[in-house]
Amino acid sequence: MPPLPVPSPSSIESATVPYTRAAFCFTIAFVFGISSQGMAHEGHDHDHDASGNHPSAAVDLATAKNTFNANGKTYRWEHRPELGKQSDAMIAAAKGGLHNNADVDQTTHEIVTVVAKHGLVTLDAELKEWKLVEDQDSVFAGGMNAHGADCFVMDGQSYWAFASTNTGEVVVSQRGKVVANLKQPMGTEFDNPTVNSYFAAGGRFTPCDVVYLPEAKRLVTVIGYAPGDYALSAELRDGQWQWGGPAWGGKENVGGPFNTAHGVQVATEGGQEIVEVASRAHGRVYAFTANGAQIKAPGADKQYYVELPKGSNPCNISHNGSSMFLPLLNPLSMTNGVAPVLVMNDGKPAGSLIPATYDELEYMHHMHGFCPVEKDGKLYGVVLSWPNGGENAKGKRNDGRIAIFEAVAQ
């Protein structure tokens, strides 16, 4: 596929090209028999599985539709339509503007996201019903969205952070009360003079995703829709979140490894925090230290990055145990014209979930978010799809939808 052009904010997702913060969600490693001891909430521990060995070899994605392998078992995705009830107002807003991802509050176990033109919503820990958060700041019901979302705990307090491409800001809140709003950097904040020069010259700031690094106590934001294509840090200084510290990356043709850095997440390897960045147009996942030094990505072979199957353009990343979940914006050659959530184990394909192949979900054409959730010892996936207005204008209906699936052992 051709390289991704730098789009305008109003047409950000409309290009058909190759990518997860996703946003990572709540770690539920024990579902697959993996100890969660010592794991960072936001990601996973790459070191080994329960037997001390790395996961099995790649599966054939043409035959592994709506199933995936993990730790010697095969799981089948079952749609659970009785879960995740939405109000009529939320459904109406999502059809035109669901450009987001979700994460799990570590204290209440609610799933959290923002629907543009509707507001900040949570899904209860039982996964029953989405509701608007009471007494939320007005910013959430405006034009902002949760293109990237991260829930984290710092100094015993729970926070929800959102990267909004629509409004060009990173918002940090405590249950709907905004405590920080990070806007366009001035160009004097970072350790990297190239990044500072970019912003000093008025370079575009379009935050695609955000993640909190528990050990470094730092936020990292990626701005893949901008010509800079950087990863940027923010730190808590004098009681306020401020841009500053490490910054790295850049478009591949001007010194960086990225070609639309769309998702960012944190994992651990041997006790070290690893910042994983999904480069959408490349179909790759890169790895860095908390200070921005590139390292070999867990699961990578000869190269330093994880190469996804040809045509992959992931929008976010999340983990459960040894499995990496990557919602893809566009189809793969074997997914019949609709996009899947790709599952990878140790850098190799392990299966997929294709929501549009299920009854009543035929309009979920483009995957934008995936949040794994633990409930009663079972694994669930909250899947968020992006509505393509161009397809709708041409009579090919494509709505923003949220659906919930259960991973059932075969």
N, C-alpha and C positions, 0 to 999 in steps of 0.2 A: 504494500500500500504506500501511497505517497506520503511525505512528511506532513505532519499536522500544521496547517496555517495558524497564525496567531489570530484568534477570532475576536470579534467585538463582544462586549458583555451580553448583548441581546441574542447572540447566536452561538454562544459558547459551545454547546454540545451538538450542534447540527452537522458538523463535519463527520464523514464516515471514514475514520482512520483509527490506527491502533492507540493503553494506560500507563488502592485500595488504599484510604483511612480509613479507604477506608478508613478510615477510622477504625482501630481494633476495638473489640468489644469484650465482654466479660469472659474470662478464661474458665473453661469447664473441663479441664483435662481429665478429671477423674471419671468422666463419662466413658472414656476409652481406656481406663485403667492406668492412666499416667498420673504420678504424684504431682500435685500442684505446689509442693514445698519449694519455697525460694523463687517461684515464678513472679515476674513482674506482671501486674494486672493487665497492662496494656498489650502485652504480647505473649510470648511463650518462651520456654527454655529449649534451645535447639540441641542440647547436648546429646540426648538419647531417649529412647522410649523405655517402657517398663522392663524390657528384657536386656537393656543395655546396648541394643543394636539400632541402627538407623532403619527407617521404614523400607518397605519393599519397593520393587522396581515399578516403572511407569506402567499405567494401564492404557488400553486403546480407547480413546475418547469417543470413537464412533460407536462402540458397544457399551460404554459405561455411562449412558445417559441417565440422569436422575438417580445415580448411585455413586458411592465413593468408598475407597478402601482406607482403613486406618488400623494399624497394629494387628494385622492379620485377619480383620473382620471386614465384611462388606455391609454397608448401610444403604438403605433405600429412603429417598426423600418422599414423605407423604404430606400433601397439602392439608392444613387444618383450618378450614374456612370458618369454623365456629369461634376461632380466636381472633383477637385484634379488631374488635368492632370499632367502626369509625362513625362519627356524626356526618350528617348530610353536608354540613358546611365544610368539614375537613376533606371529604371526598371531592367536592366541587373545587376547592382550592388546589388539591393535588393534581387534578386533571390538567391544569394549566401550568403548574409551577412546582412540582415535586422534584427538586434538583438537589437531593440531600442524602445524608447518611445518618445513622443512629448509633448510640452507644448506651452502655448500661451503668447506672449509678451504683457505685460499689457499696453504698450503705443501705439503700432502700431496694436495690435490684430492679428498679423501674427502668424501662427503655425510654430514652430521651431523644427528641429531635425537634426541629423547627420547620414548619410548613409556611412558605412565603404567603403573605396576604391572609394568613389564618392565625398563626401564633406558635408559641412554645407548648409542646404536647408531651405527655408521658403515657406509656403503656404500663399498667400495673404489673407487679411481679408474677401474678398468675396468668398474664398475657391475655386478659379478657377484653379490656376496652381502653381505647385512647381517649384522653381527656385533656382539655386546656388547663395549664397550670394557673392556679388562682393568684391574683395580685401580681401578675408578671409586668415587667417594664414594657412600655409601649413599643420599644424598638422591635420586639419579636413579632408583633402583628403587622409590622410595616413590610418593606420590601425584602428584608434579609431572609436568608435561608440557612440551613445547616448543611452546606455542601460538604463540609467536614465537621465531625463532632467528636469530642473526647470528654469523658467523665473521669475525674481523678480526685484523689484525696491528698491534701497537703497540710501538714501540721494538724492532723485530726479533723480538718474541715473538708466537706465535699464541694466540688466545683464542677460546673458544666461549661465547656469551651466550644465555640463554634467559629468556623471559618466561612464567611459569607462572600461569595464571588459577586452576588447581586449588588451588594452595597459597599464592597471593598473594605471590610473590617474583620478583625478577630475580636469576638465578644466573650468575656469570661463572666460567668454569673454564679450566684448561689441561689438555686431554685427560683430563677426568674428575676432576681435582683442583680442588676449589672454592677460588677465591681471593677471591671476594666474594659476599655474599648480601644483597641490598638488599630490606629489608622495608618495612612501612608507614612513610611519612614522619611526623615528629613535628609539623610545621607551623611550623618556624622556618628551614627550609633554603633556600627559593627566593627569587628576586628579585621575585616576584609576590605582593603581600600577599593578594590574593583566594585564590590557591592555598594559601598558608600558613594562612589562616583556615579553609579547607575541611578541611585535615588536622588542625589544632588542635582542631576540633570533632568529630574522629573519623570524618571522611569515608572512605568505602570505597575501598580500594586493590585494583584487579584488573588487573594488567598484562597487556595483550593482545599487545604486540609491543615489540621493542627493536632499536635500530640504533646502530652506532658511527659517529661523524663523524670521518673521518681528519684533516681540517684542524683542526677545533675540538678534537680529542682529548676527545670528550665522548660519553656514552651518552644517547640519547633514548628514553624509554618512553612509550607511550600506554596510557590506562586506560579504554577505551571502555565497559566493562561497569559502570562506576561512575557515580553521579549527577554527579560532577565532570567526567568526560570530558576530562581534561587531557593535554597532552604535558609530560613531566617530564624534567629533565636530571640526570645524575650525572657527577661529575668525580673524577679521581684526585687526592687530597689527602693529603700525608704518607704516601704509599705505600698508601693504601686508597681504594677506590671509595666515594664518599659522595654522597647527594643534595645538590643545590645548583646555583645558576646559573639560567638561564632556565627558565620554565614558562609555558605559555599554553594557550588553548583554552577549554573549557567547553561545556556543553550549549547548543544554539542558543537556547533560551528563557531562559537566564540569562547571556547575554553572549558565548557562544562560537560558533564556526562548526561544531562537530561534532555529530553525532548517531550515536554509537557509533564512536569513533575506533578502528578495529580493526587497521590495519596501518600501519607506518611504514618509510620507506626514505630513503636519501640518494642524490642525483644531483648532477650539476654543470651549470652554465649559465654560459658565459663565464668559467670558472675559479672561480665562486662555488658553494659548497656549498648545495644546496637540500634541505630536509627535506620529503618528501612524506608526507602523511597521508591514508589512505583512510577516509572517513566512510561506514560501511556502510549505515546506514538512509537516508542521502541518495543513495547511488550516485554519490558524487563523490570526486575527489582534489584536495586542497588543497596549497598550497606555502608554505613559510616559509623565512626565513633561519635560520642556526644559532642566532640569538638570539631567534627566535620571532616576528619581524615578518612578517606575511602579505605575500606577493608574488604576482604573476600566475603561475599554474601553466603550465609549458611545454605547449603544445598547446591552451590555453584560448582561447576566442573572445572574446566581449564580457565575459563574467564572469571573475572571477579564478580560478575552479576548472575542472577538467575534468569535464564532465557525462557520465556513462556512459549507455549505452542504458537506456531505461525498464525498471524492474524489477531493475536490477543491484544486488546487495548483496555487494560484494567482501570477501573475508576476508584477503587478503594482496596484496602487490605485488612483482613482480620485473621486471627489464629484461634485454633483450639488444639492444644497438645501439639502434635507434630504436623497437623494439617494447616495449610494456608488457604484462605478463601478469598477469591478475587472476582468481584462482579465486573463483567466485561460490557463495554458500551455497545459493541456490535457483534454480530454472529461470527462463529468459526465456520470452517467449510463443512463441518459435519453436524451443524445444529439447525439446519433447515430454515435459515433466514431470520432466526430470532436469537437474541444474545443469552448466554449462559452465565451462571456463577461457576467459575473454574475452581477446582480443588487441586492443590499441589501438596505433595509430601516430599520433603527433603529435596526440593528442586525439580521434582518429576510429577507429571500429571497423575492424579489419583482418582479423578471422576469429575462429575459436573451436576449442576442443578439447572434445569431449563424451565422456568416458571410458565412460559407461554404454551407449553405442551400439556398443561393441566386444565381441566374444565373450569370455565369462568375466569381464566387468567390469560386468555388469548391476546389481550392487548398489552401485556408486559413484554415489550420488544427489546428494551435497552436497560441493562442492569446498572444501577448506580451505587447501591449500598447493600452490605450484608452484615448482619450483626448476630453472632452466635450467642445463645442464651441457655443457661442451665435452669431446669425446673423439674423438681421431683426426680433427680437422677437421670434425666433425659436431655438430649441435645435438641434444641430448636434453632431455626434460622429465621431471622426477620429480614425479608428481602424488599428492597426499595427500587422501583424502576423509574426511569426518566421519560417524560412525555416529549415526543418529537413533533413540534408544531408544523414543521415542513411536511411530514408524512400525513398529519391530520388534514392539512390544507389540500392535499392531493387525494383525499378520500380513503387513506389507509389509517384507520383509527389506531391511536397509540396513546394511551392514558398513563399518567403517573399513578402507580398503584403501590400498596404495601401488602405483602402476603406473608403468612407464617407457615413454616414447614417443620416437620418432625423427622429426625434421623432415626429410622427403625432398623435394627439389626436383622439381616436376612438369615 
